[in-house]
Amino acid sequence: MTLATGAVVLLIGALLLRQARNVDWGAVWNALAAMPLPVLLGAAALAFASHGIYSTFDLFGRAYTRHGLPVGRTVGTTLIAYPFTLNLGSLIGGVTVRYRLYSRQGLSVGDIGQVVALSIITNWLGYFVLAGAVFWLWTPQLPEGWDMASHQLPWIGSAMATVTLLYLAACIARHGRPATVRGHEFTVPHWRTGLLQVVLSAVNWMVMAGAIWLLTQQQAPYVAALATVLLGAVAGLISRIPAGLGVLEAVGTAVLSAYMPAPQALAAILAYRTLYFFAPLALAALAFGVVELRWRSKSRPG
């Protein structure tokens, strides 16, 4: 862990402790209990739609490696693995669960690695574009102690957007041909594929934000919900806390409380946590167990 990363982790930890002490938990639970059923159902639909969109990211790797696994099985594999990634970290969900599921279906280690790599790249391409637009055009209310970051956000967002532009430029320049750097070959999709990666990723992040926006019952502007998702993702990644547990809540409460009471803001994030993280994980764990039992029964002699 670098010094900068350690400082961020300490800052987030201090922020979480401070907020936990100051939270009116009774008001939070009341706000959760008062959420209308249509709001919860709408947010759940958007949450599961986002998981569905993310499940298509592995299709880019399928097209590149030509591994031959049917589209439905590829999507199904990602639907099972992604909730593990969200809740338990990329090492378990992004690598371990995916590797087990794909290898059981005949994919090589090399193909699995390329599929996972393209999926990760796709996920962040749209993020960088949205971060560039949101952080340049709109400054969110940040948690206490992040004041300096608010002045840096436009430039950070611009740098992120530039990464995506450079990726698309490489796609145009290479015309789908792989690039070789120091003896290692890297996938460079055709520019149309690269553009589709950016669009799908951006739509996915926007759908995630839409779920939070619904849970705020439109008290906060949509851009605040989008900033919550974008900032929470990076803060959780830097902190290395599985699922960004507590980090998203701290960031979301800080950003959204500029437009609504803090207990209601935290209630919205907790509801989002349940619908986007925990509920899909329960379904994915059940599906993973069923798949494992089927494979084991098929492998038994006789």
Protein Blocks (a to p, Z undefined) as FASTA:
>chain_A
ZZklmmmmmmmmmmmmmmmmmpcfklmmmmmmmpcfklmmmmmmmmmmmmmmmmmmmmmm
mmmnonopafklmmmmmmmmmmmmmmnojklmmmmmmmmmmmmnopafklmmmmmmmmmm
mmmmmmmmmmmmmmmmpccdddehilmmmmmmmmmmmmmmmmmmmmmmmmmmnnopacde
ehiacddddfklmmmmmmmmmmmmmmmmmmmmmmnnomacfklmmmmmmmmmmmmmmnop
ghhiojlmmmmmmmmmmmbcfklmmmmmmmmmmmmmmmmmmmmmmmmmmmmmmmmmmmpg
ZZ
